[in-house]
Amino acid sequence: MNDALNASEIAEVQAALAARLSRSRFAHVERVATIAGHLAELWDLDNEPVLRAAWLHDCARELSRAEQRALILPSRWEEAADLGWHGPAGAVVSWQHFGETDRSVLDAIKYHSVPQPDASVLTKLIFVADKLDAGPTQLKSTLDGLPARCADPDQALLCAIEMRLREHIERRRPLLRQDVAVHALLLKRLG
């Protein structure tokens, strides 16, 4: 995929994803791309890699676990399991099927489900945009709240992790080890 996406290339990616994903997953990806575009503007980032990563972040989400595993070298299965399988598998699909070659975009796709405190701004942005998607009825309020809640990448990452921690507590689900560790690290970093 070229570094610069033109309108027809975006349309091609969207059509391929619409055929590959369920309607609800495609709608989620579309909202994540919208949120990501707003974060890119807020953080003064180049929109093109942001949109590529956002549109492709869940391209392997609906593959079976066996299909996801088949895409990943067995020597990388432990890491893939820690990252939620579909992120690493999505990076492979993005490269093999969509021609994505930008390492920063592939890393953002790979790590979008598990917070990485020292990741690139792009990786943090895709994680945050993915976690901030609260559904179609909440999109406007999410976008309106971005300047206050997500002024910078670390603050936004902290906000997204706190949202996920609250969700796990409310649903009485175990907290994810990486969420707790990164949350603590960001609290120290941000003061």
N, C-alpha and C positions, 0 to 999 in steps of 0.2 A: 504494500500500500504506500502510495506517495506520502511525503510529509505533509503535503497540502491536500486537503479534501475539497473537491469541487462538489457542486450540488448533485451532479449525476452519480458521483461515487458514494455520496451519503445516501442517495436514493437506492443504489444497488445494495449497500450494506443493510439498509432498513428492509428492503424486500427479502433479502436472504434471511434476515433474522425473523421477519414475520412468518416465513415459511417454516423455520426451524423451531420457533418458540410458541408456546400457548398464547392465547390472546392476553391473559392476565400477566404473564411474564413479559411479553412484549410491551404492554402498557407500563409496567414497572420500569423497564429499560428506558422507555421514552421519558418518563418522569425523572429518572436519574440523570439522563442527558440534559434535561432542562435545568435541574438543580446544579449540575456540574458546570454548565455554561454560565450560570449566575455566579457561582463561586469563582470561576476563572476570571470573570470581569471584576469581582470584588477584590481578588488578590492580584490583579493585573498580570495574568498569565496568558500565554499563547493559547487560544481557544482550540486550535486544530488537534493537538495531541490529546487534549482533555476530552474533546468530543469522540475521538476514536476510541479511547479507553472506556468512556462511558457507554457508548453504543455496544461495545464488544464485551463488557465485563461479565455478563451472564450468558454468553453464547453457548457454554457447555452445562449450564445449570440443570437442564432437563434431560441430559443424557443419563442413562443408568449408571450406577456405581461401577459396574463391569466395563461399560464403555469409557468411563472416565479413567479407570485404572489402565485400560489398554492403551491410552494415549501417553501414559507416563512411564518412564523407565522404572523397572522394579527397584533399582537402587535409590529412587526418589520417592517411593511409596510412603515412607514414614513422614517425610516432610509434607507430602501432599495430604496425608490424613490430618496432620496438625493444622493445615491451612484450609481444610474443608473440601478437598478434592476438586470441586468445580472451578475454583480459581486457577490452580495450576493447569487443569485440563483446558480451561478457557484460554489460557495463554498459548497452549499448543494449537488449539483450534483457530485462534486468531492468526497465528503464524501460518499454519498449513492451509486453511480454507479461505482466509481473508487477506493473506499476503502481508500482514503486519510485521514489520521488521524493527521498529523503533523499540529499543530495549526498555526505555522508561515506560512506554505504553504497555508492553508485555508484563513488566513488573507490577504496574498498577493493576492490571487484570489478575495476575497471579495472587497478589496479596490483598485483594479488596475485601475479603471476609474476616481477616484477622488484623487487628491494629499493629502497626509497626512504628515505634516511637521515633526511630531515626531514618525513616523512609523518606523518599523524595516528596516534594510538595504535591506532585501529581498523584502519587500513591495515596497520600493522606486525603487528597481531594476526592478521589473515587471512593475510598472507604466511607468518608463523611457523606457524600451525596447518596450513596447506597443506603446508609443507615437512616438518613433524614427522610427518605421517602415513606410517608405515612399514608399513602393512597391518594386517589384522585380528588377526594373531597377536601384534602388538607394541603394540596399543592400551593395554592395562593398564600395561605398563612405561613407555610414553610418558606416560600420565597421572600415574603415580607419580613420574616424574622432573621434572615441570613445576616444582614449587617450587624445586628446586635449580638447574635449568638456565635457567629463565625467570622469575626474580624480578622483572624489570622489562622494559619493551618493548625498550630498546636492547640489553640483555644477551641477550634472547631472539632478537632480529634477528641479532645477531652469531653466536649458536649455530646458527641456521638456515642462515645463509650459509656458515659453516664446514662444516656437514654437506654442503651442496651442492658446495662446493669439493672436499672429500674424495671425494665421489662422482664428480665429473668427473675427478679425478686417477686414481682407481682404475680407471675405465673408459677411461682414456686419451683423454678428450674435451677439446676446448679449454675453457679457463676463460672464463666470461662476463665481459666488460669491466666491467659494472655491479656484479657480485658482488665483483670484486677492488677496485674503487674504494670501494664502500660498506664493505667489510671494513676497508680501511685507515683510512677516516674514523672508523669506530666504535672501532677500536683506539686512535686518538688521543683520541677523546672519552671513552672509558671508562678510559683510563690504563693 
